[in-house]
Every structure is written in structure tokens, then in C-alpha cells.
Amino acid sequence: MPSTMLKVKVDRSGLLALHDQVAAEIRRAIAEGEAGPGDRLPLAKDLAAVLGVNKNTVLRAFHVLRDEGLLDFARGRGVT
């Protein structure tokens, strides 16, 4: 299953931490139907490259969303 490329953006001059911005953008994409149940998200390194942030920033956002129950990490399937 190919990954879904999300339309996400970050504001480096914003007060919100970058990983919180990434998490908020992924939440928005889910709410607006850009990413649905079972859709695979882009690799953290790919999303980081598009956003111009460190891969660890994206991974931190993914972990926040996993802890909220919005994302699932599965070996061999990536992040859904």
C-alpha cells in the first residue's frame, strides 16, 4: 500500500514547538479526510525533508499521536 503524502506545513516563527505543529497538521489531515483509517503515512525522513525539519521532530510528533490513539506503529507496515 503506498503512503499518503499529507499537505502539512510548519511555521518556524510560531510559538508552538515544531513537533507540536507537525502533530497538529497530521491531526488536521486526519480530521479533513486527507488520511483515513489504515492509510500509511510517509516515512519520517521523507516528511521531515518536505517540511525542512529534523527526522526526530517528525518521530516525536508521531509518538504524540500514537499516544493519543490516532496512529499505529506496525513493524513491516510503517505508521498508519
C-alpha positions in Angstrom: 0.0 0.0 0.0 1.6 3.3 -1.0 1.9 6.1 1.6 -0.4 9.1 1.7 1.5 12.4 1.2 0.0 14.9 3.5 -0.3 18.6 2.9 1.4 19.8 6.1 3.3 22.9 6.9 5.2 24.4 9.9 5.8 28.0 10.9 9.3 28.4 12.2 8.4 31.8 13.7 5.5 30.4 15.5 5.4 30.0 19.3 4.3 26.3 19.1 7.2 23.7 19.1 7.8 22.2 15.7 6.8 18.7 16.7 3.6 20.1 18.1 3.0 21.8 14.8 3.6 18.6 12.9 1.3 16.7 15.2 -1.4 19.4 14.8 -1.1 19.3 11.0 -1.4 15.5 10.9 -4.5 15.7 13.2 -6.0 18.3 10.8 -5.2 16.0 7.8 -7.0 13.1 9.6 -10.0 15.3 10.5 -10.3 16.6 6.9 -10.1 13.1 5.4 -6.6 13.5 3.8 -5.6 10.5 5.7 -8.1 7.8 6.6 -8.0 4.7 8.8 -5.4 2.3 7.6 -3.6 4.8 5.3 0.1 4.6 5.6 1.8 7.8 6.4 5.0 8.9 4.7 8.3 7.8 6.3 9.5 10.2 9.0 12.6 11.1 6.9 10.5 11.9 3.8 8.1 14.0 5.8 11.0 15.8 7.5 12.6 16.5 4.2 9.4 18.1 2.8 8.9 20.2 6.0 12.6 21.1 6.3 12.8 19.8 9.9 14.8 17.1 11.6 13.5 13.5 11.3 13.4 13.3 15.1 10.9 16.2 15.1 8.6 14.1 13.0 9.1 11.0 15.0 8.3 12.9 18.2 5.0 14.1 16.6 4.2 10.5 15.5 4.8 9.3 19.1 2.5 12.0 20.5 -0.2 11.0 18.0 0.3 7.3 18.8 -0.1 8.0 22.5 -3.4 9.8 21.6 -4.6 6.7 19.7 -4.5 8.4 16.3 -1.6 6.5 14.8 -0.5 2.9 14.9 3.1 1.7 14.5 3.4 -1.8 13.0 6.7 -3.5 12.0 6.7 -4.0 8.3 3.6 -1.8 7.7 5.0 1.6 8.9 2.9 4.2 10.5 -0.9 4.1 9.8 
